[in-house]
Amino acid sequence: MKPVEREILIRALKREKAARKQAEKILEEKSLEYYEISRKLKIANNTTSKKPKHTNQPKIQYSSLPDAMVRMDLKGNILKMNEAAVDLFGYNSEKEYVNAKNLIHRDDFSYAMKCFNELLKRGRFTDYVARVYTKNEPSKRVHINANIVYDSMGRPIGAQGIIHDITKESRVRTIIETQRAELAAIVNHSPLGITLTEQGELKKYNKAFQNMIGYTSTEMLNLNPEDLVRNKDLIDYNKFKNDFDSGLKSHSEYISHMTKKDGSIILVKIIVTSILDENKYPRYRLSMFEDITKKSKQDKLVIEQQKQLKIIVENSPLGILLIKNKIIHTANETFQTLLGYSQKELTKMTMREFIYEQDIEKTKTFVRKIEKGAQNPVVLIHRLVKKNKSLVTVKASVSAVTNQVGNLDYMVAVFEDISKQEKTKKQKEKLLKKLKISNKQLQGYAHVVSHDLKSATP
């Protein structure tokens, strides 16, 4: 997993935790409110829902209730609303006609009618949740406890209910559920193994972690995280565990070995974060595991190959240059000796500075072919100016090294000193030229001699 993805996961976990705490606080507050509402409804039920034996029943003082309370006839016409109900719905039954059916959200109408019929049969219902229209807002989600109202003869004449606005709580719950779904998607599809432990007990894990260690789902139920630790790592593991349990550490990243079910050992990168309870004490430990066994082997192989390559370059009889942006990046010992410059001096120079002036244009032509990708590698013979201003003739083989997107990153140039060969070649050419002249002169002399001999013959 990339650092960005890991950071997204950690932020999602923190958001989910914060939202859960907020929801728990709200739900705790609302539970107390619901308890009080239920108590008040019970009082109301005792006064109105039973078929009365006497006609002089005490009347409920709607205005004294802090919660929205509504009374209506069996046709839904609202007869009474307290101030809290007026604030909730935006309507006032004393000033305008209001029917409960018109307040029901169209998508919840069938459900509302079904619940009302149940109310008529049973005399009461609790925990009815639905959406309602209000005068000033599109809709709200409400929780209703209601009962039937009877006349002095015990006949149903209407219904009354305590209504509580739970729009905010519903939004919070929706946010929590959405975040939980997002978090579950991240965890379930993460290439990293993820675990949640509490006091050393494995509480949750994802499929990637299970596949990583090779245990079945049944075996995972009784798995002790210590079973995954190598014996020789137990002391370090227990110290690490104590540091987290005591709150000494709350976050750590490290590399360790882990034992799979089949006994094989894998190398893993582990990121551990403590999740604190409301008292700021460590409660859970969230761990993410990345199997880096193959990567570690590949890295070791690359390092070994780099060492071998370095030995080859340093001991090569050929001069080798690594060039980036036309500046010399690295020069081996042979090239330094060839021109008489030190590594420090060369890394401050460009190739142009020691190419013989008459060969610069020819060299540029070959370099352009490499830069444009027209030819790779290119081989050319040119002269270089040594530090002591003398010339050396070299055969240069230049190759392009491109990056992942195909752009030129480096150029590697290998130089062979062919000064002696060139000198020998010129000497041979000079000797051949003299030989041709001598042969020509010899042929002319032979012709004269032959002619004289013929003339002297009687």
Secondary structure as the mmCIF struct_conf table of DSSP 4:
data_model
#
loop_
_struct_conf.conf_type_id
_struct_conf.id
_struct_conf.beg_label_comp_id
_struct_conf.beg_label_asym_id
_struct_conf.beg_label_seq_id
_struct_conf.end_label_comp_id
_struct_conf.end_label_asym_id
_struct_conf.end_label_seq_id
HELX_RH_AL_P HELX_RH_AL_P1 PRO A 3 THR A 48
TURN_TY1_P TURN_TY1_P1 SER A 49 SER A 49
BEND BEND1 LYS A 50 LYS A 50
BEND BEND2 LYS A 53 LYS A 53
BEND BEND3 THR A 55 THR A 55
HELX_LH_PP_P HELX_LH_PP_P1 GLN A 57 ILE A 60
HELX_RH_3T_P HELX_RH_3T_P1 TYR A 62 SER A 64
BEND BEND4 PRO A 66 ASP A 67
STRN STRN1 ALA A 68 ASP A 73
TURN_TY1_P TURN_TY1_P2 LEU A 74 LYS A 75
BEND BEND5 GLY A 76 GLY A 76
STRN STRN2 ASN A 77 ASN A 77
STRN STRN3 ILE A 78 MET A 81
HELX_RH_AL_P HELX_RH_AL_P2 GLU A 83 PHE A 89
BEND BEND6 GLY A 90 GLY A 90
TURN_TY1_P TURN_TY1_P3 SER A 93 LYS A 95
BEND BEND7 GLU A 96 GLU A 96
STRN STRN4 ASN A 99 ASN A 99
HELX_RH_AL_P HELX_RH_AL_P3 ALA A 100 LEU A 103
STRN STRN5 ILE A 104 ILE A 104
HELX_RH_3T_P HELX_RH_3T_P2 ARG A 106 ASP A 108
HELX_RH_AL_P HELX_RH_AL_P4 PHE A 109 ARG A 122
BEND BEND8 GLY A 123 GLY A 123
STRN STRN6 ARG A 124 VAL A 132
BEND BEND9 LYS A 135 PRO A 138
STRN STRN7 LYS A 140 TYR A 150
TURN_TY1_P TURN_TY1_P4 SER A 152 MET A 153
BEND BEND10 GLY A 154 GLY A 154
STRN STRN8 PRO A 156 ASP A 165
HELX_RH_AL_P HELX_RH_AL_P5 THR A 167 HIS A 189
BEND BEND11 PRO A 191 LEU A 192
STRN STRN9 GLY A 193 GLU A 198
TURN_TY1_P TURN_TY1_P5 GLN A 199 GLY A 200
STRN STRN10 GLU A 201 TYR A 205
HELX_RH_AL_P HELX_RH_AL_P6 LYS A 207 ILE A 213
TURN_TY1_P TURN_TY1_P6 GLY A 214 GLY A 214
HELX_RH_AL_P HELX_RH_AL_P7 SER A 217 LEU A 221
TURN_TY1_P TURN_TY1_P7 ASN A 222 ASN A 222
HELX_RH_3T_P HELX_RH_3T_P3 PRO A 225 LEU A 228
BEND BEND12 VAL A 229 VAL A 229
HELX_RH_3T_P HELX_RH_3T_P4 ASN A 231 ASP A 233
HELX_RH_AL_P HELX_RH_AL_P8 LEU A 234 ASP A 245
TURN_TY1_P TURN_TY1_P8 SER A 246 GLY A 247
BEND BEND13 LEU A 248 LEU A 248
BEND BEND14 SER A 250 SER A 250
STRN STRN11 HIS A 251 THR A 259
TURN_TY1_P TURN_TY1_P9 LYS A 261 ASP A 262
BEND BEND15 GLY A 263 GLY A 263
STRN STRN12 ILE A 265 LEU A 276
TURN_TY1_P TURN_TY1_P10 GLU A 278 ASN A 279
BEND BEND16 LYS A 280 LYS A 280
STRN STRN13 PRO A 282 ASP A 291
HELX_RH_AL_P HELX_RH_AL_P9 THR A 293 ASN A 315
BEND BEND17 PRO A 317 LEU A 318
STRN STRN14 GLY A 319 LYS A 324
TURN_TY1_P TURN_TY1_P11 ASN A 325 LYS A 326
STRN STRN15 ILE A 327 ALA A 331
HELX_RH_AL_P HELX_RH_AL_P10 GLU A 333 LEU A 339
TURN_TY1_P TURN_TY1_P12 GLY A 340 GLY A 340
HELX_RH_AL_P HELX_RH_AL_P11 GLN A 343 LEU A 346
TURN_TY1_P TURN_TY1_P13 THR A 347 LYS A 348
STRN STRN16 THR A 350 THR A 350
HELX_RH_3T_P HELX_RH_3T_P5 MET A 351 PHE A 354
STRN STRN17 ILE A 355 ILE A 355
HELX_RH_3T_P HELX_RH_3T_P6 GLU A 357 ASP A 359
HELX_RH_AL_P HELX_RH_AL_P12 ILE A 360 GLU A 371
TURN_TY1_P TURN_TY1_P14 LYS A 372 GLY A 373
BEND BEND18 ALA A 374 ALA A 374
BEND BEND19 ASN A 376 PRO A 377
STRN STRN18 VAL A 378 VAL A 385
TURN_TY1_P TURN_TY1_P15 LYS A 387 ASN A 388
BEND BEND20 LYS A 389 LYS A 389
STRN STRN19 LEU A 391 THR A 402
TURN_TY1_P TURN_TY1_P16 GLN A 404 VAL A 405
BEND BEND21 GLY A 406 GLY A 406
STRN STRN20 LEU A 408 ASP A 417
HELX_RH_AL_P HELX_RH_AL_P13 SER A 419 ALA A 456
#
